[in-house]
């Protein structure tokens, strides 16, 4: 019997730097995740600009992970100068 809650799904896709940040935030919330498509070209000029790195989670963690990713997007959209006011 296949339990759909154990299915692995994508919760985020972005640069390697962004994906590592989201993975770290998920880990702090005790949500296990891993990166997919994070292979870098050894000749890459700027490896942090590598696109299409996906953060994968269990579907059973989706609701909690979704809140974390939405908060990440909101925080990234803020103007850094707003933090000093």
PyMOL commands that set and color helices and strands:
alter all, ss='L'
color gray80, all
select helices_A, chain A and resi 4-6+16-28+47-49+59-77+80-84
alter helices_A, ss='H'
color red, helices_A
select strands_A, chain A and resi 8-14+33-36+53-58
alter strands_A, ss='S'
color yellow, strands_A
deselect
rebuild
show_as cartoon
